[in-house]
Amino acid sequence: DEEIVLSKDEINTIRRIHRQEFPDANFDPYEVMPEFDYPDGKIHPLSQAPEPKSRFIPSKGEAKKIIRMVRAIRNGWVKAAQDRDEKRKKPDVYDLWDAEDASAPLTQTARARALMHIAAPKAKLP
């Protein structure tokens, strides 16, 4: 029952609020955020809350993957990187009585001698 007189600025503010806009026409909601300069290199967390346990404990899916990998290594299905490197370094077969170089190709006479090898006869069991 009282009459209230509003100025043009107040009416514009009410209209902007009614349109779900910011009350101040000069407000910029997309203003560029200032960059903060961290002299210590951002080593401190933004909050002082303690770290949750979920960051240190693997999830169930990760635990299952690790168990599968461990089983595969134990059963020999997957070779560890160290085992593979050692296997590559050592030759599988080598000539015990060879001269100096085991990796040199066989000569023609040595190849013929290997082909003409006859196994010794087996002794009879007592």
ABEGO torsion letter per residue (X at the ends): XBBBBBBAAAAAAAAAAAAGBBABAABBAABBBBBBBBAAGGABBABABBBBAAAABBBAAAAAAAAAAAAAAAAGABBBAAAAAAAAABBABBBAABBABAABBBBAAAAAAAAABBBBBBBBBX
